[in-house]
Amino acid sequence: YLSEMIRLDGRGDVGGTCAGCGTTPALFRCEICDDIQLYCHGCTVANHLRLPTHRINEWTGVHFKGTSLKNLGLRIQLGHPVGQRCILPHQAFNDDFVLIDTDGIYEIGLDFCGCETAQTHTKQLLQNRWFPSTSTNPRTAATFRVLRQYHILSFESKASAYEFYHTLVRLTDNTGLSKRKDRYEAFMRMVREWRHLKMVKRFGRGHDPDGVNATSPGECAVLCPACPQPGKNLPHGWEDVPKAQRWLYALFVAIDANFRLKRRNISSDETDPSLAKGWAYFVEETKYKAFLAQHLGVEQEKSTCSSHNAVNMADTKLSQGLAATGVGTVDCARHNMKRPNGVGDLQKGEKYINMDYLFFSTLRGTPLQMLNVSYDIACQWHKHIWARMKSFPHSYALDYVTKVIRFFVPKFHLPAHVAKCQTVFSFNFTRFVGRTDGKAPERGWSNINPVASSTKAMGPGCRRDTLDDHFGDWNWKKTVGLGASLLLKIRDALAEKAEHEMAFEEFNTAITPLHRSAWLAEMEAWEDNPNDTTIPNPLEAKSTCITQAGARLKLAELEAEELQQGLDTSLHPEISRSVLIASGIDLEEEQRRLSVAVESLGHHATDIQKGSIVRMRNSLRRKI
């Protein structure tokens, strides 16, 4: 291998005459062509009329040195078929044109067509699948293939444009000795425009007679195909189904915030506006900020549940030097996809006013009759939501009187809430929600968080456009994989259904008919009247379980009562009866851990494993 690689650094056994014409000396070899033959000057140029972004090496008699097709006289003529020259060619501005391609950055000898019927320079470049960096006197362009390559690479690897561009710089010259004009800013601009144009093209906006600017809010978002989408995937007459079947067309949404997607206080919306203007996942920024400015003085009530930081510390999130402390999102809770107009910047923590705006924006105008809403702090956030809704424009209002809207706390967060919340806001205790856990947004954060290192230093518009693009790709990948994902889930569900049926039948046969009928009546009354608080919840715990911490507290309280009565039976100021009892419980737990560790040893335990067991046993004996 090494010998062949060294051989390719020289001429090898290639003859001295051109492999093309066979008459003139062979001095040039292309690094990129699948051909190790050497060609003369004329044949090299002729071979690359359609391949202007190839790297050429010239033989000096001792070694190869790099040159360019432009130095060899290759001129690319736009506006005419390959090989045909224009009678009125116009050189690129100052004959200084740079083309960025997948394997390097090249100086190109470029001529525009100057005929009477010639298109603009921008159109001539685009028709050659070269993306110009400016619309006036373009001196830099990127091939469509390099833009597409970076576009996909940024989704999969989260590589920044800086890293990708400087990879191309090193591919062009890895010594760093040749001085080249920096085209990084031009590349950034082309990437951003490419992302936006691909988005509007995919959603058919180029075919609208009213133009791209007629795009509606959220129209360029990839919709979840498994969620109910009126006019797209619902049967005729779905609006008229009986109340008992409404759950078939229920929408599940989950609300969450991500404080890693910060943005530094750099630039402004006037200097760097968004190209999408609320067409995809982010809300339209001007209206959003105007609404927030109108409600700056509204104080947020404190939590009456557990001490939720998202509620009590909404105004104290560190924001020094930041224009946005993170983003709030509304996702499809069942299939983990971003909702149209369901994303917005957070200025200072997870305030109700921000999350309200995102919630009403993404659900604006929905005709669906049943909504299931999951939020970490739903127990607090939902309390006065309909009163807060009155401050929104009429188009944002939800008809909550005719709709069934239920609020939930995600299963992972529910144990941190007070006992009442654990029954009222539980997915497990509610009909027609399946095995939804409400944690969909957080599963997507691992995909988007690596982008934060580059987006935090972007201007506001560029950042929103970039995140919109990444959210769109996330939704697209989820859409493509939805068939396989649902098939896997239904297979698991069938197996689990059989297990649950068996467990239910076993339990059902163990209880008396009297208990069964009484319990069934209680459940049906509670389920048929979800908003009637006078009907007791049969699933609510009737007694509180005793924890070890609770037992220690009770013992300490009993000792406090005795001390108030002048009774002190402690052996030592720090050693009382309750301390001894708690120590005994801890010792029993340590004995169980030691027993498990001993049982887990195999027949051929290592010295390290044996030593660990001995140290655990010695420690336990000392404590006893």
N, C-alpha and C positions, 0 to 999 in steps of 0.2 A: 504493500500500500504506500509506504513512505517513498519508495523508489519511483513509483509512478507519479506521485504528487510532485516530486522534485523534477522528474522528466518534463512535466508540463510547464515548468518554469522556463524551459529553453525551447529550442526548435525541435528537439527530438530527432526523428528520422525523416522529417518533412523535407522535400526537395527544395531546391533553390529557386525554382520558377513558380509562377502563379498557378494555383490549382484551378483557376477559372479560365483565363485566356491561354495559359501555357507558354507565354512568350516573355513576359516582363518579370523582373525580380519580385519574389514574394517577401513582403516586409511587414504585413499587417495580419493580426489575428483578433477575432472577436471573443471576448470573455464569456458572452452570454449565448451566442449561437451554439447549437449542438454540432459543432464542426471544429476540429483542431487544425484544419488545413490553414496555410498562409496564403494570402492573396495580395495582389498589387493594389496600388492606390485606386485606380479606376474601378476595378472589380469590387473592392471593399465598399466604395460609395454606391455602386449599382446594387449590390446585395442588400443594402440597408435603406433603400428608398421607402420601404414600408416599415422599417424598424429603426427609427431615429433615436431611440433610447437604449441603444446598446453601447457597451464600453469597449473601446478599441485599444489594443496595445501595438506599439511599433518596435520592430527589431532594429537595434542600433549597431549590430555586428558583434556585441558582447552580451547584451541582455535586452529584455523588453522594457519599454517605458510607456506610460499612459499618454494617450492623446484623445482627441474627440472627433466625432464625425463632422462637426462644424469646422474644425481646423483642416480637415481633409477636403472641405468644399461642399459638403452636403447641404442643400437648401431644401427646406420643406415648403412646398407651394400649396396654400390653402385655396379652396374655392374651385379647384380643378381636379380631374382624375390624377392618380399617382403617375408621375413621369411626364406630365404635361405642364408646360410653363405658361404663365400668364403674360400677356403682351404689355401689361402695365402693373408690374408687381410693386407692392409697397412693403418695404422692410419694416420689421417690428421696430418700435421706438428705440432709437440709438443702436439698432441691431444688437440689442441686449435682451434676449428672451431666455427664460429659464423654465424648464419643464420638470415637474416632480412626478416620478414614476415609482413602481413597486420596489425597484432595486437600486434606486439612486436619484440624484438630482443632476440634471443635464443642461448644458448650454446648447441652445438650438439655433441654427441659422434658419430663420422663419421669414417667409414672404406672404403677405396677404394679397388677395385678389383685388385689383384696382379697376376691373372692367365696369362698364356702365351698369350692368345688372348685378354687380357684386353686393353681397350682404354686408352688414356691419362686421367689424372685426370680432366682436363678441360672438355673433352667430356663426361666423366661420370657424372659430375655435370649438364651439359647442357641437357643431355638425361633424367635427373631427374627433368628438368625444374627449375634448380637452376642456377643463373647467377653468375659465379665466378668473383671476383674483380681483380684477376691477373691470368695470364696464367702459372705462375711458383709457385709451392707450395701454392696453394690458401688456405687461412685461413678464408676467408669471402665470403659469397655469399648472393644473394637476390633472393627470389622466383620470378618467372615470374609474379605472380599475384600482388605482391607488386609494381613491376616496372610498370606494366600496370596501376595499381590504381593511382600511383603518376603521371604517364604520362598524364592521362585524367584529373586528379585533377588540374595539373598545367595549363592546357588549360582553364578550367572553372573558377577556383578561383585565378589563378596566384600565388599560394602558392610557396614559394621557397623551394629548397631541404633542406635547414637548418631548416625551420619551420616544414616540414614534418618529417624529421629524428628525431627531438627532440620531436615531438608528439609521435613517436614510443617509444622513450626513456621513456617518462612519462607513456605510457601505460604499459610498462614493469615494471617500478618501479616509482611510483608517489611520493615516499618519498625522493628520492635523496640520500638515505643512502648507498645503495649498490654501490660499486665501479666497474664500467664496463669499458672495453677498448673502446675508442672512435673509431667508425667505420664510422664517417661522411665523411671523405675524400674518403674512399672506396666506400661509397654509391654514392657520387657525380660522381666518375669515372664510376660506373656501369650505372647510369642514363644517362650519356652522351653517352656511348657506346650503350645503349639500344635505345635511340632516333635515333642514326645513323643507326643501324642495321634494325630497323623497317622501316626507310625510304627506304633504298636500297632494302629491301625485298618486300615492297609494289609495287615498280616499276620494279620488276622482274630482278633485277641486279644479283641475285644469279644463274640465269639460263643462263647467257651469257658465251659462251665457252671461251671468252677472259678474263673472270674474272671481278670483281667489278671495277677494275682500268680502264676498258675500257669505263666507264660511260662518256657520253658527257656532256658538260656544259649545265646546265638547264634541264637535262633529268629527274631529280627527282622532278620537280615542278608540282603541280596539276594545270592543264590548265583549263581555263574558258571554259565550254562546250557551252556557248551561243555566244562566240566570234568566228569569222571565223578562223578555224584551217585547213589549207590546208592538204589534205590527211586524214582528220578525219571526218569533218562534212559539207563539201562543195560538191555540186553536180558535176557530171562530166561535164567538159567544162565551168566551172565558169570563167576561165581566158579569154574566148573569148566572153563574153557578151558585148553588145554595151556600148558605153560610158555613155549613159543615165541610164544604170542599174548598173553601178559600185558601186553605194552607197549601194547596197544590201550586198556587201562583204567588206564593209569598216571596218577598225579597229579603235577603239577609245582608246586612251591612255591618262593618266593624270599623270603629274609630280608634285612631292611635296617633301618637306623636313620636318623631325621631329627632333627638337632639344632637345627633352626630352630623347631620346635614346642615351645618352652620354656614353662614356667609359673612365674611369680613366686611367692614364698612368701606367698601371700595366702589368708586364710580356711582352712578345714579341712573334712575329710569329714563331721565331725559337724555343722558349721554349714551346709555346702552339699553335701549328698549327691547322688549321681547319681539321676535318675529311672529310668534304664534298668536299672541294676544288672546289667550284663553281658549284656544281652539282644541286643546287636548285635555290634559289632566290638571294643570294648574288653573286656578281661577284667574279671571282678567284682573290684572294688578291695580289698575287705576280705580275701578269701582270698589275693589276690596279695601284698598287703603283709605279711600274716601269714607267708606262705611265705618271703618275702625276709628278714624279721626273724629267722627261724630259721637262716638260712644267711649271716648277715652276716660271720662269721669265716672263711668259706671263701676261701682265697687262689686267685687265678687264675694258672695257669702262664704263663710267658712264651713268646713265639713262637719256634719253631725254624725257621720259614721266614724270609722277609724281615721287616724290622722293622715289623710292622703296628701302627699306632697304635691301632686298634680293640682289639687284644689287650694290648699293652704299656702303654697309657695309659688303660686302662679305669677305673682308680681316680683319675685325675688330671684328669678333665674339670672345667673351671671350674663350680662350682655355688654360689658365694656368692650369697645372696639368691634362690636358685631352689629351688622344690619339685620341679621336674622339668626335667632338662637337655634333654629331647627325648622322642621316642617310638620304640619298636621296633615293626616290623610284619612280618607274614607274609602275602604276597600270592600269588595265582595267577600263576605265572611265565609262562604262555602267553598269558593274556588280560588281565593287568594289573588284577585286581580284588581288593579287600580280602577276606580270609578271616574267617569268624565267629570271635570271640574270639581274633583274631590281632594285636591292638593293645594296647600297654601303655606306661605311663610309664617312663622311664629316670631313675633317681635320681642316678647319677654315671657317665656314660659307658656304653659298649656292653658290659656285663658278660655273661659266659656265663650266669649264673643267671637274668638277665632274659630273654635270648633263648631259653633252654631252656624257661622257663615258657610263653612265647608259642607256641613250636613244639609242645609237647606239648598245650597247651590247644586249639589249632585242629585238631589231628589226633586228638583224644581219641575213641576208639571207632570210628575209620574202619575199614571192612572191606576197603578197597582193598589189593591185594597188591603193588603196585609204586609206590614213591615216588621222585621225583627232586627233590633238595633243592639249591637254589643259595644260596650265601652268600659274601660277599667274603672271609671268613676261614675257609671250610669246611675247609681243610686242617688248621687248628689246632682249630677248634671241635668237629669230629666225633670227635676222637681218643678222648676218654673220655666221650662223650655217654651211652653205655648204662650206664656206672658211675654217672654223675650222675643218670640216670633213676631209680635205686633210691631216691633220697631223696624222690621224688614220691609222692603218694597212688596207690594201685593203679589207680584209674580213669584215670589219665593215661598209663599204661604202653603202649608200642607193642610188639607181638610181632615184634621185629626178626629173630628166628630164622627164622620162616616167611615173612616179607615180603622183597622185594628192595628195599633202600633204598640209593640211590646219591647221592653228594655231589659237587657241582660248584662251581667258582669262575666267576663271570660273565666273559664273554669280554673285556670292557674291562679288568678288573682282573687277569686271568691273567698278562699279560707282566710284572707287577711281582713275581710269585712266583718261587721258585727253579725250576731246570729240571725237577726231578722233578715238582713240582706242575703244571707246564704240560702234562704228559702224563696224569698220574693223574686230575686234576680237570677235564679239558678236555671241553667239550660236543662239540667237533669230532671227538674221537677215541672217541666213545661211540655205540653203536647205539641206535636207537629214541628219539632226542631231537629229530629234525628240525633246524631252524635256530634253536632256542632260544638266546637269548643271556644269560638270567638277570638282565637289568637292568630288569625290569618295575616294581619299586617306585619306582625313581628317575624313571621317566616320569610317575608320578602326583604327585611332589612339587611340580612346577611348578603344579599345580592347587590344592593345599592350602596351600602356603607363604604366599600373601597373607593367609590367615586368621590367621596367627600374630600379626599386629600387634594384633588384638583379643582373641584367646584367651589370650595370655600374661598378661593382667591379670584373667582370670576366676577365680572360685573353682573348686575341683577338679571338683565335680559338673557345674557349668554348662559347663566346658570339655569334659569328656568327652562330654556330651550333644550339644554343638555339633559336635564333630569326628565323632562317630558319625553325625550327620545329614548332614554333608558327605561322609563316606565312602559312606553309603548312596546319595546322589545320584550320586556318581562311578560306583558300581557300576551304578546304573540307566541312566545315560547310555551306559555301555559295553554294557549288555545291549541297549538299543534300537538301538545302532549296530553290533551284532555281525554282523548279516547282511551289511550293506554292506562291513564290514571284512574278513570272511572271503572274500567274493566277490573283493575286490581282491587279497587275498593269494594266492588260488588261481590267479588269472589270471597274476600275476607268477611263481608257482611253475611253472606249465606252460611258460612261456617259458624260465625258467632251467633246467628239467629237460631241455629239448631241447638247450640249450647244453652242459650237463654231460655228457649222453649222448654228444654229438659229441666232446667233449674226452676222455672216457673211452675211447671206441672208438679214437681216434687213438693214445692212450697204450698201450692193450691190444694193438694190432697191432704196436707197436714193440718189445715185450719178448718174450723167448723163452718157449716153453711150460714149460721147466724152471724158470725164474725165477717164472713165473706160478703154477705148482702149489706150489712151495716157499713162496712168500709167502702164498698162500691158506691153506695148512695152518697157518702161524704165526698168521694173523689169526683163523681159526676156533678154534684152541686158546685164544687169549687172550680172545676174545669169549665163549666158552662157560664160562669160568672167571674171572669178573671179580674174585672175592675171593681168588684163588690168586696170592700174590705171587711164587711160585717160577717161574711162567711169564713169560718176558720179554715186554715190551711191544714189538711190532714197529714201532710208530709213534714210539718214543722215539729222539731224535736220537743217532746214533752218534758224531758229532763236533761240536765246538763251533765256531760261526762266529766269525770274527775281526772285531771292530769296530775303529773308528778309536781309540777310547779304550783298547781292549785292546792295540793295536799300540803306542801311546804308552807304556803301562805296561811292555810288554816291552822297548822300547828303553831306557827309564829304568832298568830292572833290569839290563840289560847294561852300561850305563855305571857303575852302582853297583859291579858286579863288577870292572870295570877299575880304578875308583878305589881299591878295596880292594887291588888288586895294584900300585898306584902308577903306573898309566898314566892320563894325562890328555891327551886330544887336543882339548880344547875351545878355541875361538878366543878365548873371553872367559868369565869366571866365570858369566855368565848365558846364554851361547850355546854349546851343545854340538851334537854331530852329531844327536842325537835331536830337539833343538829346531829345527834347520835342516830336517830331514826333515818334521816336523810343520808347519812354516811353509810348506814347498813344497806339501804336501797342501791346506792352507787356501787358498793362492793358486790352485791348480787349481780348487778348488771355487768360488772367487770369480770366476774366469774363466768357468766354466760358467754361473753366475748372470747374468753380464754378457751372455753370448751369448744366453741365453734372453730377457733383457730387450730386447736389440736386435731379435731376431726377432719379438717381440710387437708392435713398433711398426708402425703402419699406414702407408699412403701419405701420410696427412695428419696426421702427429704434431704435437702442440701444442708450444709453447715450453717448457712445464713438463716434458713428457716428454723432450724433447731435452736440457734442462738436467740432468735426473736422470741420463741416460746419460753425459753428459760428466763429471759429478761422480764417478760410479762408475768411469769409465775413469781419471780423474786419480788417484783414491785407489789403484787397483790398481797404476798405474805407480810411485807413490811407494813402495809396499810392496815391489815388485820391486826 
